[in-house]
């Protein structure tokens, strides 16, 4: 049974609304081709007439020129069938609050109409359940909060787009402690946010060894229209689980740590252990001996030193000796 003519026209116009972009406008011929690929057999004149009718009802704008092109108004809210519900609105709101740093500019721009719609829905709810949720949730760092380094927005967008499209880029990169930048050909593999710093996981040129590059140290970038080179079997999660962001030391990856903690300093380790094989032995004087196999990293040392006099490294002997030297050096600063 064939669909009634009015029903067919309604489906066609609805599909046209879905095909309209919010950024770069499309001309009628392009929209007609896209409609045909969706199964709608329609001529150019009909498409032009439909677009004019849709402009009278929806926030669709026409850009004058030859040919005329159409897009959604930049300030328009998104809508769909079914419409956005409260759960969807809340989800988008939380994405905008906590994920903005990890999304390319092009993705954020395409989400803008949806975010405006989500904000409108939550504003209507006021403080009721969903509407009040964003004011009830915060992410707080457990370390000393630091201001993020300055990153040029245009430069960052090229890095994001290169990663998003799996493209190489050329860059001038200033290494830590260096006076002058060096030129790299970068194969971006992943992006990691570690407190205030964004790190790009990448390889350089045609090598397979993985590098961790602080995004704020890029001084100039230029996308290359070449496919990014990815080491065989690379997975971002595997790389992070290897302790890369803890800044591992050369040599053995793990050590068997024994440390004597003040009972109050170690209280959180009962609920949040250092590893799956952690053991805690309570001492007669109230202290606790914590044993665990952990990654041998700089981060481990920073964490242990943060407890000051409330922890004593027992073993391995090399780490105990290293801490003894560190403490002697620290004490010399305060002898006056």
C-alpha atoms as one frame of an Amber mdcrd trajectory, in Angstrom:
protein
   0.000   0.000   0.000   1.425   3.402  -0.990   1.643   6.181   1.572  -0.746
   9.154   1.201   0.820  12.135  -0.569   0.554  14.436   2.491   2.147  11.785
   4.707   5.036  11.377   2.242   5.545  15.176   2.115   5.598  15.347   5.931
   8.283  12.653   6.137  10.311  14.405   3.437  10.173  17.786   5.192  11.063
  16.237   8.517  14.096  14.566   6.936  15.073  17.937   5.416  15.060  19.502
   8.884  17.346  16.732  10.103  19.733  17.283   7.177  20.060  21.027   7.735
  23.386  21.956   9.415  23.835  24.458  12.223  27.214  25.724  10.947  27.977
  25.516   7.229  24.829  26.066   5.104  23.795  23.714   2.295  22.273  24.645
  -1.044  19.060  23.075  -2.341  20.875  20.820  -4.825  22.968  19.260  -2.034
  19.879  18.717   0.102  18.077  17.124  -2.856  20.969  14.663  -3.362  20.944
  13.762   0.315  17.164  13.264   0.217  17.528  10.900  -2.726  20.123   8.874
  -0.803  17.488   8.559   1.953  14.931   7.219  -0.539  13.003  10.410  -1.372
  12.560  10.983  -5.120  12.092  14.750  -5.386  12.928  17.528  -7.841  14.919
  20.686  -7.084  11.907  23.024  -7.310  10.046  20.999  -4.651  13.037  21.160
  -2.327  13.254  24.937  -2.720   9.513  25.294  -2.052   9.741  23.074   1.044
  12.618  25.111   2.414  10.691  28.362   2.036   7.697  26.833   3.844   9.890
  25.494   6.647  11.448  28.940   7.146   7.993  30.282   8.055   7.615  27.816
  10.945  11.115  26.838  12.091  14.289  28.866  12.905  15.822  28.166   9.493
  17.791  30.924   7.770  18.759  31.432   4.126  22.167  32.754   3.109  21.865
  34.862  -0.007  24.125  34.056  -2.912  24.298  31.919  -6.009  23.038  29.442
  -5.111  21.063  30.298  -1.958  21.967  28.027   0.980  20.143  27.110   4.196
  21.009  26.208   7.778  19.551  26.308  11.267  19.778  29.656  13.042  22.904
  29.668  15.238  20.896  30.561  18.357  18.138  28.012  17.693  17.358  25.251
  20.176  17.374  21.693  18.940  14.276  19.570  18.816  13.435  16.094  17.673
  10.742  13.447  17.822  10.575  12.228  20.497  11.539  15.482  22.194  14.343
  15.808  24.723  13.235  14.534  28.143  14.483  15.612  31.571  17.025  12.795
  31.787  18.529  13.696  28.418  18.625  17.378  29.363  20.444  16.620  32.609
  22.939  14.343  30.852  23.828  17.039  28.310  24.144  19.646  31.064  26.601
  17.466  32.975  28.566  16.808  29.771  28.914  20.561  29.255  30.050  21.004
  32.881  32.703  18.286  33.033  33.684  17.255  29.486  34.213  20.575  27.689
  38.020  20.331  27.885  37.992  16.933  26.182  35.739  17.721  23.209  36.826
  19.290  19.904  35.414  22.718  19.145  33.467  21.321  16.172  31.690  18.838
  18.462  30.865  21.548  20.992  29.460  23.761  18.247  27.269  20.949  16.932
  26.028  20.321  20.490  25.230  24.002  21.111  21.556  23.845  20.020  21.021
  20.737  22.156  22.680  22.396  25.147  20.457  25.458  24.795  17.425  23.181
  24.715  18.696  21.237  27.737  19.272  24.450  29.723  15.757  25.651  28.878
  14.201  22.388  30.089  16.180  22.420  33.353  15.401  26.114  33.934  11.691
  25.345  33.677  12.070  22.659  36.350  13.757  25.097  38.751  15.131  23.354
  41.845  12.984  20.253  41.379  15.007  17.000  41.200  16.533  17.115  37.704
  16.692  20.901  37.514  18.583  21.242  40.790  21.012  18.367  40.229  23.841
  20.394  38.570  24.002  22.574  41.706  24.359  19.480  43.912  27.350  17.803
  42.251  30.993  18.883  42.161  34.339  17.282  41.276  37.036  18.329  43.757
  40.740  17.455  43.356  42.407  15.737  46.308  45.721  17.427  45.535  46.635
  21.099  45.760  44.480  22.785  43.073  46.483  24.504  40.347  45.407  26.887
  37.614  45.567  25.311  34.136  48.381  26.462  31.827  47.469  28.889  29.035
  46.740  27.150  25.728  45.977  29.009  22.503  42.395  28.092  21.511  43.135
  27.905  17.759  46.195  25.743  18.356  44.213  23.438  20.648  41.486  23.062
  18.018  44.024  21.825  15.440  45.358  19.268  17.927  41.795  18.094  18.667
  40.830  17.916  14.989  43.997  15.968  14.151  43.216  13.441  16.872  39.531
  13.352  15.900  40.311  12.719  12.209  43.381  10.507  12.754  45.655  12.974
  10.960  49.295  13.865  11.544  50.360  17.393  12.396  53.629  19.307  12.413
  54.471  21.133  15.610  57.038  23.321  17.297  57.348  21.870  20.800  59.199
  23.398  23.744  60.593  20.634  25.938  60.598  21.148  29.670  63.685  23.141
  30.633  64.652  23.878  27.013  65.286  27.375  25.670  64.221  26.757  22.074
  61.419  24.649  20.555  62.065  21.660  18.294  60.052  20.580  15.269  58.064
  17.334  15.491  55.843  15.377  13.135  53.205  14.110  15.537  50.916  11.074
  15.293  48.206  11.767  17.927  46.878   8.663  19.695  44.925   9.941  22.702
  44.197  12.839  25.016  44.445  12.655  28.801  43.419  15.271  31.361  45.539
  15.045  34.519  44.239  17.708  36.891  44.963  21.080  35.203  47.244  19.723
  32.444  46.193  18.207  29.115  48.563  15.571  27.755  48.668  14.246  24.210
  49.688  10.608  23.879  51.504  10.314  20.560  54.312   8.898  18.480  56.753
  10.998  16.462  57.571  10.657  12.764  57.556   6.913  11.914  58.709   5.613
  15.295  56.606   3.375  17.560  57.808   4.530  20.983  55.023   6.348  22.835
  55.529   9.947  23.961  53.574  12.029  26.460  53.415  15.655  25.293  52.004
  18.494  27.416  49.594  20.354  25.122  50.470  23.775  26.550  54.087  23.330
  25.367  53.078  23.331  21.698  53.995  26.707  20.216  52.766  26.181  16.649
  50.854  23.372  14.945  49.796  22.628  11.378  47.639  19.680  10.345  49.053
  17.441   7.624  46.659  15.669   5.303  48.298  12.323   6.015  46.871   9.459
   8.031  48.213   9.254  11.563  50.520   6.295  12.220  49.302   4.047  15.051
  51.514   1.352  16.624  50.076  -2.124  16.186  47.962  -3.197  19.146  48.023
   0.219  20.845  45.222   0.841  23.354  45.035   3.996  25.431  43.754   2.150
  28.520  46.646  -0.333  28.403  49.096   2.541  28.135  47.609   4.310  31.169
  47.485   1.086  33.212  51.227   0.742  32.634  51.662   3.773  34.910  52.530
   6.288  32.215  50.825   9.216  33.967  52.570   8.296  37.210  55.835   8.989
  35.373  57.524   5.577  35.788  61.194   5.205  36.613  63.526   3.150  34.401
  64.065  -0.460  35.416  61.540  -2.770  37.069  57.931  -1.676  36.583  56.698
  -2.776  40.012  58.130  -2.996  43.507  57.006  -4.694  46.711  56.433  -1.755
  49.017  56.521  -2.037  52.800  55.689   1.127  54.695  54.916   1.813  58.339
  52.030   4.284  58.676  50.550   6.177  61.580  47.132   4.560  62.092  45.274
   7.771  61.247  47.335   8.376  58.102  46.582   4.839  56.918  42.861   4.849
  57.751  41.800   5.466  54.129  43.849   2.494  52.879  41.373   0.094  54.486
  38.715   1.352  52.073  40.903   2.399  49.124  43.801  -0.067  48.930  47.015
   0.532  47.017  46.605  -2.730  45.087  44.570  -5.937  45.010  47.276  -7.782
  46.953  47.606  -5.134  49.706  47.871  -6.394  53.292  47.683  -4.354  56.506
  49.242  -5.607  59.749  48.417  -3.651  62.893  51.371  -3.106  65.250  51.348
  -3.164  69.047  52.034   0.578  69.253  49.019   1.381  67.053  50.914   1.929
  63.801  50.110  -0.230  60.762  52.457  -1.972  58.336  51.159  -1.725  54.782
  52.491  -4.137  52.146  51.540  -3.955  48.441  52.939  -4.513  44.976  52.820
  -1.125  43.237  54.158   0.622  40.147  57.575   2.188  40.693  56.831   5.798
  39.756  57.547   9.380  40.682  53.888   9.662  41.632  54.384   6.967  44.307
  57.203   9.018  45.822  55.143  12.247  45.772  52.314  10.422  47.510  54.508
   8.898  50.226  56.291  12.203  50.870  52.939  13.953  51.313  52.506  12.077
  54.627  55.681  13.607  56.053  56.633  12.138  59.425  53.561   9.886  59.477
  55.059   7.239  57.174  58.338   5.299  57.171  59.446   3.364  54.100  60.743
  -0.029  55.255  61.484  -1.662  51.905  62.676  -2.072  49.257  66.046  -1.005
  50.634  66.820   1.118  47.587  63.670   3.200  48.141  64.355   3.490  51.888
  67.870   4.735  51.127  66.476   7.211  48.571  63.984   8.589  51.127  66.689
   8.871  53.798  68.740  11.015  51.421  65.671  13.108  50.521  64.866  13.722
  54.198  68.458  14.738  54.986  68.384  17.219  52.112  65.063  18.614  53.265
  66.316  18.962  56.853  69.331  20.957  55.663  66.996  23.604  54.245  65.508
  24.274  57.699  68.623  24.173  59.884  68.520  27.931  60.427
